[in-house]
Amino acid sequence: MFDTLLNLTARGLSTGAIYSLIAMGIVLIFQTTSVMNFAQGNAGMFITYLAFFLLALKVPFPLVIILALLFGALFGGLTERFLMRRVRERSHVGLLMITLGLALIFEGLAASIFGTFPLNFPPILTGPPVHVGPIILSKQDIIVNLLSLALFTLLFLVLYKTKIGIGARSIAEDEYGARVLGIPVFNIYIFIWALGFALPGLAGILVVPRFSLEPHFMVPIQIKAFTAAVFGGMNSVQGAIVGGLLLGVLENIVAFYYPILKESFSLILVVIVLLIFPTGLFGKRSQRRF
Amino acid sequence: MKKTTFLSIALIILALSLPLPFLYMQKPSIVGYFNMVILFAIGTQGLNLLLGYAGQVSLGHAAFMAIGGYISAILVMSYNVNSLFAIVIATAFAGLCGLLVGFPSLRLSGFYLAIATMALGSATTDLIKRLSITGGDHGLRSISPLKILNFEFYSEFSKYYLFLFMMVTIFLLVKNLINSRSGRALRAIRDAELTAESVGINVAYYKLVAFVLSSMIAGLSGALYAHSVSYLHPNTFGLGFSIEFLAMAIVGGLGTIWGPLLGASFWVLLPRIIGPRLEYLSTVVFGIAVILSVMFLPYGLSEIIYRLEKKMKLR
């Protein structure tokens, strides 16, 4: 009984790490530019397709991951520079619609360039599962956990120790104040959007071996990531990480004992969170911006 | 838009659309496309009311359409309810679902509604897949066509006129709502929520009204869709279709009464023009159209018509 729970928790953590990666992108973008980015899931899907074809060209795996991150950063930077920046001052709902339009473009491009036939994406590491005490984990899960742990640490260092991260956090607090103090707001926006598109690309590559690669595979993951972000609190990066991990673990345990609730669990969680504590686990009650 | 222009546009569109099926006497499939345009125009009008006039984003519009469609189809097929009555019940039930979802989420700030409706959308399709009465993953087949008194709306031509009548009714209702006291309250909420609150508008109440009305219209459109296409599958109504609904509303023109019709025609007819071989390219074109209309044409395709009118000194 206890061993089963331990195993479920360990596997749930690796699912949760993927939710956290995407949720973190969502929260970073929401905090600084107050836009919900709906293009993330499909952008991640598109980057995964690119990675698939790089792998087919016999490019080594670590290089593929780096290239995928760069592709994501490029998409994000271009989006911010040429789409978001021009609309930001005019309409707020417009920003959200641009991300929806981007989601459509990525989906259509993937379907028309690569086709809708499901493809098999290889995991990073194959081989027999590893036994750690009573826990049995596949090598892929371990890699996912280690990589996300490394990324979380790196991102926290960036956010709290570098000038660009401190600038980003000051924008989250008060954009006009930050501008007055001479913080390069627009460059930081580009950085945040690049990050927000690179993270789901990596998450896509890490999670795709569990499914098969087709143009819709990121949609349920994106919904879960939004749930995780709301669960942890939309205005807290720590919240996104903890929320994602908790969601992954809870979902895995619930799905094991009540399989019928597998997909609906995140909805139930969202409703409970919205009704009881709308600011999430870590969120601060924010003041309305004018 | 002045009252006279609305009437004149309505009359022009009616005059153009009444004899339209006779042009395609030999090709009922083309009339079928027009039927789809009208159905999606009705559904999009619901979203336009919510997003264009009240400024609230919903990502679960297709789920309400699915609820309406399935309720109506099941009532007719399993319980032998009169189909007209079934459509009324389906519409009311979609409204009830809207009330249940909107009540907790509309009291919070806007983006919570987007997330709650997105979760609703995925949960609805999931639930439909698991229930047995809805046919599960096989979908619901051979739904009987609409029947009023003893007349069966079986051919595309008869459906066309019925749907046209429905669309004109819904558009008129929305138009009148927008120009009423409640409509002004909704537009005030969209433009400046704080100001609206401070002049005594019950913001939460009016948002909820808009949300319930929008889900009712979506339910009606779904019920008509079910009896028209006679096949329902849960995958049709996923998150992707909700996003496409939003895109239709945006491309047609948010906050304009004829926008939904334009957006729906764009969405239905574009893949036919591009051709079946490049089917997915139309999604790309559609996404680009969304971005372009956000960046350059805040009122979408309606704005093009408006500018043309201005150039030709029609007003």
Interface residues (C-beta under 8 A of the other chain):
Chain A: F30 M36 F38 L83 R86 V87 R90 S91 V93 G94 L96 M97 I98 L100 G101 L102 A103 L104 I105 F106 E107 G108 L109 A111 S112 T116 H216 V219 P220 I223 F226 T227 V230 M234 I260 E263 S264 S266 L267 V270 V271 L274 L275 P278 R288 F290
Chain B: L51 G55 V57 L59 P104 S105 L108 S109 F111 Y112 A114 I115 A116 M118 A119 L120 S122 A123 D126 L127 R130 L194 G238 L239 G240 I243 E244 L246 A247 I250 L278 E279 Y280 L281 S282 T283 V284 V285 F286 G287 I288 A289 V290 I291 V294 M295 P298
